[in-house]
Amino acid sequence: MSSVTITRRGEDRARSGHPWIYRSDVAEVEAEAGDLVQVFGLRGRPLGHALFSNESEITLRMITFGAAPPPADFVKARLAAAIAFRESLALDATAYRLVHGEADRLPSLIVDRYGDYLVLPAP
């Protein structure tokens, strides 16, 4: 698996549960754009798993915290949870945000519903 090592400041951010690690907090990269990476602190301790971007100022978007990798179906499970939550709100609307990125533990993913259509912003 690809990996990224982050600085002490980045490690503090991750340990506090913040979902973003900035480019200035990245010490070493062994990954390609779009990879799911294991995130390590400077002492080699695993901190979690994240989506890696080589272009964004937000270089890492945390998916899980801790040493265990996310399950293979984590995207499907989190989408189902987001949809179930929106359904539980019993919204009287035909247009609403179905998936709201970090709030639904799906960093950077936005899905809007307009009637029978789902819309994802262009990259």
BELSUL-V505406 format. One record per residue. RES is the residue in three letters. SS is DSSP state (@ for helix, = for strand, . for the rest). OMEGA is omega as a letter, one per 30 degrees, with the letter a starting at -180 (none if undefined). D_LAST is the distance of its C-alpha to the last C-alpha in Angstrom with 1 decimal. Layout:
# BELSUL-V505406
<<RES	SS	OMEGA	D_LAST> <RES	SS	OMEGA	D_LAST>>
This chain:
# BELSUL-V505406
<<MET	.	l	24.9> <SER	=	a	22.9> <SER	=	l	23.9> <VAL	=	l	23.3> <THR	=	a	26.2> <ILE	=	a	25.9> <THR	.	l	28.4> <ARG	@	l	30.9> <ARG	@	l	28.9> <GLY	@	l	25.8> <GLU	@	l	28.2> <ASP	@	l	29.7> <ARG	@	a	26.3> <ALA	@	a	25.5> <ARG	@	l	29.1> <SER	.	l	28.9> <GLY	.	l	26.0> <HIS	.	a	23.2> <PRO	.	a	19.9> <TRP	=	l	18.5> <ILE	=	a	19.9> <TYR	=	a	19.3> <ARG	@	a	19.5> <SER	@	l	23.0> <ASP	@	l	24.1> <VAL	=	a	23.3> <ALA	=	a	26.4> <GLU	=	a	25.8> <VAL	=	l	23.0> <GLU	=	a	23.6> <ALA	.	l	20.2> <GLU	.	l	17.3> <ALA	.	l	13.6> <GLY	.	a	12.5> <ASP	.	l	16.2> <LEU	=	a	17.9> <VAL	=	l	20.5> <GLN	=	a	23.9> <VAL	=	a	24.4> <PHE	=	l	27.8> <GLY	.	a	29.8> <LEU	.	l	31.9> <ARG	.	l	34.9> <GLY	.	l	33.0> <ARG	.	l	32.8> <PRO	=	a	29.9> <LEU	=	a	27.9> <GLY	=	l	25.3> <HIS	=	a	22.1> <ALA	=	l	18.6> <LEU	=	a	15.1> <PHE	=	l	15.0> <SER	.	l	12.6> <ASN	.	a	14.3> <GLU	.	a	12.2> <SER	.	l	11.9> <GLU	.	l	15.2> <ILE	=	a	14.9> <THR	=	a	15.6> <LEU	=	l	16.7> <ARG	=	a	15.8> <MET	=	l	19.1> <ILE	=	l	19.5> <THR	=	l	23.3> <PHE	=	a	26.1> <GLY	.	a	29.2> <ALA	.	a	30.1> <ALA	.	l	29.4> <PRO	.	l	26.2> <PRO	.	l	24.2> <PRO	.	a	25.6> <ALA	.	a	24.1> <ASP	.	a	23.3> <PHE	@	l	21.8> <VAL	@	l	18.5> <LYS	@	a	20.7> <ALA	@	a	23.2> <ARG	@	l	20.9> <LEU	@	l	19.3> <ALA	@	l	22.9> <ALA	@	l	23.9> <ALA	@	l	21.3> <ILE	@	l	22.4> <ALA	@	l	26.0> <PHE	@	l	25.7> <ARG	@	l	24.3> <GLU	@	a	27.1> <SER	@	l	29.6> <LEU	.	a	28.9> <ALA	.	a	30.3> <LEU	.	l	28.2> <ASP	.	a	29.8> <ALA	.	l	26.6> <THR	.	l	24.6> <ALA	=	l	21.3> <TYR	=	l	20.0> <ARG	=	a	17.4> <LEU	=	l	17.9> <VAL	=	a	15.9> <HIS	=	l	15.6> <GLY	@	a	14.0> <GLU	@	l	16.7> <ALA	@	l	19.3> <ASP	@	l	19.1> <ARG	.	l	18.9> <LEU	.	a	15.4> <PRO	.	l	13.7> <SER	.	l	10.2> <LEU	.	l	10.3> <ILE	=	l	10.8> <VAL	=	l	12.6> <ASP	=	l	14.7> <ARG	=	l	17.8> <TYR	=	a	19.4> <GLY	.	a	22.7> <ASP	.	a	22.2> <TYR	=	l	18.5> <LEU	=	a	15.5> <VAL	=	l	12.2> <LEU	.	l	8.8> <PRO	.	l	6.4> <ALA	.	a	3.8> <PRO	.	none	0.0>>
